[in-house]
Structures are given as C-alpha cells and as structure tokens.
Amino acid sequence: MNIRRMGPADIISVVAIDTAAGILLPWSPNAYARELLKQTTFCWVAEAEGRLAGSLTLWDVVGEGEIANVAVHPDFWRQGIGRALVQTALDKSAELGFPRVMLEGRASNLPAQALYRSFGFEEDGRRRGYYANGEDAILMSTRKTE
Ligand SMILES: CC(C)(COP(=O)(O)OP(=O)(O)OC[C@H]1O[C@@H](n2cnc3c(N)ncnc32)[C@H](O)[C@@H]1OP(=O)(O)O)[C@@H](O)C(=O)NCCC(=O)NCCS
C-alpha cells in the first residue's frame, strides 16, 4: 500500500470510492477540484493492488486540523488503509504545528469512531439532529476542548 497526495486525475476514482463506501452526500468532482486548488486543503489517496483504495481530506481551519472526509473502498476494509490515511493526516498536522485535529461524523458510524479513538480522539460534543435523517453528529478531537 502506498499513500500519496491526490491530484486532479484521481478525482473520478475518489468520488466512486466515496459512493461505494456509503458516504451519503459525497463531494462532487467539481468540489474536489476546488479543494485541490486551496492552500489550506490536503488530500491524499491510498493505492493498493494497483488501484486507488481510499482517500482522506484534511483542512487547515485557522491553524487547527479538521479531517473533512475519509473513505476506503469496501474491497479494502479492515486492511489498515483507514489507519494509514489518518496517520498521514496526523503527521501532517504535527508538521504544521496544529494544536489539535477535529472532525464530525454520524453518531451511528461506530467503525469510524473506533478508528479515531484508536488514535486518541475523544468525543467533544454532539449536534442533535444534524443530519437530514435526524441523526446526531458526533464531534471528536485529539484534545478535549475545555
Ligand atoms: C471508517 C473506514 C474509513 C475505516 O477504513 P479501514 O481501512 O477499513 O480501517 P482500518 O482497516 O485501518 O481499521 C483501523 C481500525 O478502525 C476500527 N474499525 C475499522 N472498521 C471497523 C468496523 N467495521 N467495526 C469496528 N471497528 C472498525 C478498528 O479499530 C480497526 O482496527 P483493527 O482492524 O486492528 O481492529 C471505512 O470503514 C470506511 O470507508 N467507511 C465508510 C466511510 C466512512 O464512514 N467514513 C468516515 C466518515 S467520518
């Protein structure tokens, strides 16, 4: 498995992986194209068995990290690719001096929460009924906010 920065040629595959992974509102190709142009966005892809297997987007939000999205194709689940992508984002965050990294996800997404907890992310709070289906958003970060 290899992780590298995402380029415009990867966009179509990344959107297909987001969809296959069950992301309910995946970013459009145009949205990814805009993200790739921003100085404050870092997108990586993971390659395995000669094809793209997953991606992660990290934002620099006024000097703190935010994992905007991460998805691994179901063909590659439970092979350590999600973990490698999150580690890449945390390494970059350390390099950039971010004091913490945050994210938000569906309260029902226990696999993702288990992944993040294994890196020391803790729940900071929830947004009740945040998603269109009425589900709560769970807010997590690498350091608890006071
Ligand atoms: C969450 C996701 C990115 C994990 O990717 P992955 O490559 O399968 O994860 P890894 O193999 O690196 O797993 C790392 C750890 O995460 C946890 N984990 C991953 N999948 C899990 C599952 N289905 N159930 C419970 N824990 C799980 C485990 O702690 C695992 O460690 P282990 O395999 O040693 O037990 C993947 O399931 C996915 O793409 N899901 C759909 C999209 C999504 O939910 N994105 C996150 C939005 S916030």
The ligand as a Tripos MOL2 file, in Angstrom:
@<TRIPOS>MOLECULE
LIG
   48    50     1     0     0
SMALL
NO_CHARGES

@<TRIPOS>ATOM
      1 C1        -14.1210    4.0400    8.5500 C.3       1 LIG1
      2 C2        -13.2500    3.4790    7.4150 C.3       1 LIG1
      3 C3        -12.5590    4.6510    6.6850 C.3       1 LIG1
      4 C4        -12.1980    2.5500    8.0180 C.3       1 LIG1
      5 O1        -11.3200    2.1380    6.9730 O.3       1 LIG1
      6 P1        -10.4980    0.7680    7.0570 P.3       1 LIG1
      7 O2         -9.4080    0.8460    6.0430 O.co2     1 LIG1
      8 O3        -11.4050   -0.3860    6.9850 O.co2     1 LIG1
      9 O4         -9.8970    0.8620    8.5430 O.3       1 LIG1
     10 P2         -8.6450    0.0560    9.1130 P.3       1 LIG1
     11 O5         -8.5300   -1.2870    8.4890 O.co2     1 LIG1
     12 O6         -7.4250    0.9300    9.0380 O.co2     1 LIG1
     13 O7         -9.1100   -0.1360   10.6340 O.3       1 LIG1
     14 C5         -8.4870    0.5880   11.6780 C.3       1 LIG1
     15 C6         -9.2940    0.3870   12.9410 C.3       1 LIG1
     16 O8        -10.5690    1.0260   12.8230 O.3       1 LIG1
     17 C7        -11.5490    0.2440   13.5250 C.3       1 LIG1
     18 N1        -12.5320   -0.2880   12.5740 N.ar      1 LIG1
     19 C8        -12.4910   -0.2060   11.2320 C.ar      1 LIG1
     20 N2        -13.5830   -0.7900   10.6950 N.ar      1 LIG1
     21 C9        -14.3210   -1.2330   11.7300 C.ar      1 LIG1
     22 C10       -15.5630   -1.9230   11.8450 C.ar      1 LIG1
     23 N3        -16.2740   -2.2760   10.7450 N.pl3     1 LIG1
     24 N4        -16.0350   -2.2000   13.0560 N.ar      1 LIG1
     25 C11       -15.3440   -1.8640   14.1720 C.ar      1 LIG1
     26 N5        -14.1560   -1.2130   14.1440 N.ar      1 LIG1
     27 C12       -13.6510   -0.9140   12.9370 C.ar      1 LIG1
     28 C13       -10.7920   -0.8870   14.2030 C.3       1 LIG1
     29 O9        -10.3600   -0.3750   15.4500 O.3       1 LIG1
     30 C14        -9.6200   -1.0570   13.2540 C.3       1 LIG1
     31 O10        -8.5170   -1.6700   13.8380 O.3       1 LIG1
     32 P3         -8.3750   -3.2850   13.7560 P.3       1 LIG1
     33 O11        -8.6990   -3.7020   12.3500 O.co2     1 LIG1
     34 O12        -6.9750   -3.5070   14.1610 O.co2     1 LIG1
     35 O13        -9.3990   -3.7980   14.7360 O.co2     1 LIG1
     36 C15       -14.0930    2.6310    6.4150 C.3       1 LIG1
     37 O14       -14.8680    1.7090    7.1460 O.3       1 LIG1
     38 C16       -15.0000    3.4590    5.5330 C.2       1 LIG1
     39 O15       -14.6060    3.9130    4.4530 O.2       1 LIG1
     40 N6        -16.2580    3.6340    5.9790 N.am      1 LIG1
     41 C17       -17.2340    4.3740    5.1890 C.3       1 LIG1
     42 C18       -16.9200    5.8360    5.0920 C.3       1 LIG1
     43 C19       -16.8580    6.4740    6.4660 C.2       1 LIG1
     44 O16       -17.5870    6.0850    7.3700 O.2       1 LIG1
     45 N7        -16.0060    7.4990    6.5960 N.am      1 LIG1
     46 C20       -15.8320    8.2140    7.8570 C.3       1 LIG1
     47 C21       -16.7520    9.3870    7.9160 C.3       1 LIG1
     48 S1        -16.4840   10.2880    9.4380 S.3       1 LIG1
@<TRIPOS>BOND
     1     1     2 1
     2     2     3 1
     3     2     4 1
     4     2    36 1
     5     4     5 1
     6     5     6 1
     7     6     7 2
     8     6     8 1
     9     6     9 1
    10     9    10 1
    11    10    11 2
    12    10    12 1
    13    10    13 1
    14    13    14 1
    15    14    15 1
    16    15    16 1
    17    15    30 1
    18    16    17 1
    19    17    18 1
    20    17    28 1
    21    18    19 ar
    22    18    27 ar
    23    19    20 ar
    24    20    21 ar
    25    21    22 ar
    26    21    27 ar
    27    22    23 1
    28    22    24 ar
    29    24    25 ar
    30    25    26 ar
    31    26    27 ar
    32    28    29 1
    33    28    30 1
    34    30    31 1
    35    31    32 1
    36    32    33 2
    37    32    34 1
    38    32    35 1
    39    36    37 1
    40    36    38 1
    41    38    39 2
    42    38    40 1
    43    40    41 1
    44    41    42 1
    45    42    43 1
    46    43    44 2
    47    43    45 1
    48    45    46 1
    49    46    47 1
    50    47    48 1
@<TRIPOS>SUBSTRUCTURE
     1 LIG1         1 GROUP 0 **** ****
